[in-house]
């Protein structure tokens, strides 16, 4: 019988941009991981700027600076466009960040924040996404030229499991409309959909 362990914890402070790897993470009252998708980018109409709608977002590399566990700054870098560091609090730095993004995307871009639960892709199942490393490795072999890290960036899962066979995590969700309880480590989950759970 497979006994999974958490091998990696990822949060994505700005929706659709690079992750931060953590040793541990707190859970918000809304069931999401703290600071995961806390910020998001929107256009003038309020629509998300993400990889599905805007391929240029894949060129942005990000590094976050945290002080006492609070993410306060982000450095954005695009090859050929430059790099700059911005504060994430409201104020002049936020306006400079939006101006940098607007210039890069060549359209007005605004940063939105939801500290309570972030901006999950699925508001009906706002908990962390779960995938096994072996599943990611298997998928990377299906597509020539895509590395394991490439696949990680595309799946954008929060919790990565080790010591289980590929697609082991598929058993962790309930049938349509149902919830399946399961425990990983000392944390109790309710599996709702493939790869997504409430905690």
TAUR-V310546 format. One record per residue. RES is the residue in one small letter. D_FIRST is the distance of its C-alpha to the first C-alpha in Angstrom with 1 decimal. Layout:
# TAUR-V310546
res->RES d_first->D_FIRST
res->RES d_first->D_FIRST
This chain:
# TAUR-V310546
res->x d_first->0.0
res->x d_first->3.8
res->x d_first->6.5
res->x d_first->9.6
res->x d_first->13.0
res->x d_first->16.4
res->x d_first->18.2
res->x d_first->21.3
res->x d_first->23.3
res->x d_first->26.2
res->x d_first->29.1
res->x d_first->31.9
res->x d_first->35.0
res->x d_first->37.3
res->x d_first->35.8
res->x d_first->35.5
res->x d_first->36.3
res->x d_first->34.2
res->x d_first->31.4
res->x d_first->31.3
res->x d_first->28.3
res->x d_first->27.7
res->x d_first->25.9
res->x d_first->25.9
res->x d_first->27.4
res->x d_first->29.0
res->x d_first->28.6
res->x d_first->31.8
res->x d_first->33.1
res->x d_first->32.5
res->x d_first->28.7
res->x d_first->28.9
res->x d_first->28.4
res->x d_first->31.7
res->x d_first->33.9
res->x d_first->31.6
res->x d_first->34.1
res->x d_first->36.7
res->x d_first->39.4
res->x d_first->40.0
res->x d_first->42.8
res->x d_first->45.0
res->x d_first->48.1
res->x d_first->51.4
res->x d_first->50.2
res->x d_first->47.1
res->x d_first->44.7
res->x d_first->41.7
res->x d_first->42.3
res->x d_first->39.0
res->x d_first->37.7
res->x d_first->38.0
res->x d_first->41.7
res->x d_first->42.8
res->x d_first->41.7
res->x d_first->43.6
res->x d_first->41.1
res->x d_first->38.8
res->x d_first->41.4
res->x d_first->41.3
res->x d_first->39.6
res->x d_first->39.2
res->x d_first->38.9
res->x d_first->38.7
res->x d_first->40.5
res->x d_first->39.2
res->x d_first->41.3
res->x d_first->39.7
res->x d_first->36.7
res->x d_first->39.0
res->x d_first->39.2
res->x d_first->42.9
res->x d_first->43.7
res->x d_first->42.5
res->x d_first->43.7
res->x d_first->43.9
res->x d_first->44.7
res->x d_first->45.4
res->x d_first->46.7
res->x d_first->50.4
res->x d_first->50.6
res->x d_first->50.2
res->x d_first->48.2
res->x d_first->48.9
res->x d_first->47.5
res->x d_first->47.8
res->x d_first->47.3
res->x d_first->45.1
res->x d_first->47.2
res->x d_first->49.9
res->x d_first->53.2
res->x d_first->54.9
res->x d_first->51.8
res->x d_first->49.9
res->x d_first->52.9
res->x d_first->52.9
res->x d_first->49.2
res->x d_first->50.0
res->x d_first->53.0
res->x d_first->51.1
res->x d_first->48.5
res->x d_first->51.3
res->x d_first->53.1
res->x d_first->50.0
res->x d_first->49.1
res->x d_first->52.8
res->x d_first->52.5
res->x d_first->52.5
res->x d_first->49.1
res->x d_first->48.2
res->x d_first->45.4
res->x d_first->44.0
res->x d_first->42.1
res->x d_first->39.9
res->x d_first->38.8
res->x d_first->37.4
res->x d_first->34.5
res->x d_first->35.4
res->x d_first->35.6
res->x d_first->32.2
res->x d_first->32.2
res->x d_first->31.1
res->x d_first->33.0
res->x d_first->31.3
res->x d_first->27.9
res->x d_first->29.0
res->x d_first->25.9
res->x d_first->24.1
res->x d_first->22.5
res->x d_first->19.0
res->x d_first->17.8
res->x d_first->15.5
res->x d_first->17.4
res->x d_first->16.0
res->x d_first->17.4
res->x d_first->20.7
res->x d_first->20.8
res->x d_first->20.4
res->x d_first->23.1
res->x d_first->25.4
res->x d_first->25.5
res->x d_first->26.8
res->x d_first->29.9
res->x d_first->32.2
res->x d_first->33.5
res->x d_first->30.8
res->x d_first->29.0
res->x d_first->25.8
res->x d_first->28.0
res->x d_first->29.9
res->x d_first->26.9
res->x d_first->25.9
res->x d_first->29.5
res->x d_first->29.3
res->x d_first->26.1
res->x d_first->27.1
res->x d_first->23.9
res->x d_first->23.8
res->x d_first->20.3
res->x d_first->18.4
res->x d_first->14.7
res->x d_first->13.6
res->x d_first->10.6
res->x d_first->9.2
res->x d_first->10.6
res->x d_first->13.9
res->x d_first->14.4
res->x d_first->11.0
res->x d_first->13.4
res->x d_first->15.2
res->x d_first->13.1
res->x d_first->14.5
res->x d_first->18.0
res->x d_first->20.0
res->x d_first->22.3
res->x d_first->25.8
res->x d_first->27.4
res->x d_first->24.4
res->x d_first->22.2
res->x d_first->18.5
res->x d_first->17.8
res->x d_first->14.8
res->x d_first->14.6
res->x d_first->14.1
res->x d_first->15.4
res->x d_first->18.4
res->x d_first->19.2
res->x d_first->19.1
res->x d_first->19.3
res->x d_first->20.6
res->x d_first->19.4
res->x d_first->22.5
res->x d_first->22.5
res->x d_first->20.4
res->x d_first->20.2
res->x d_first->22.2
res->x d_first->21.7
res->x d_first->23.9
res->x d_first->23.3
